[in-house]
């Protein structure tokens, strides 16, 4: 994960794990990794097209985007809120301070 793409994949994984409340199941994590790789590949394609380095292939891009959509749907696109309610002990310490 030392390359630019590797760091981007790690960033996407972190964001998606956070969106799922920070504790995904093993199955969700496997899908998250696939989503991160596919997303980074689509971003590379977009950048290459924007820089004129390659022609745009609607079929290639649509296939990737559709696969990404299905994977995101499988893990859920809605953000899950984390429980930030303080414990009784923490609440007492905060109010005492």
C-alpha positions, 0 to 999 in steps of 0.5 A: 500500500505504498503506491498512490493507488494503494494509499487511495485504496486504503483511504476508501476502505477506511471511509467505507468502514467508518460509514458502516459504523466502524465494525463491518462483518467479515463479508462486508469487509471483503466487499469493501476491499473489492469496492475500494479496488474497483473505485480506484481503477475507475478513478484511474480511467477517469483521470487518463481520459481527462488527461487525453491519455486514452479514449473513453470506452463507455462499455468498460466504464459502464461495466465498472460503474454497474459492478460498483453500484451492485457491490455498494448496494450489497453492503448498504449505501446508507451511513450507519451512526455510531453510538456516541452516548457516554457511559455513566462513568464518563458522563459523571467525570465530564460533568464533574470537570 
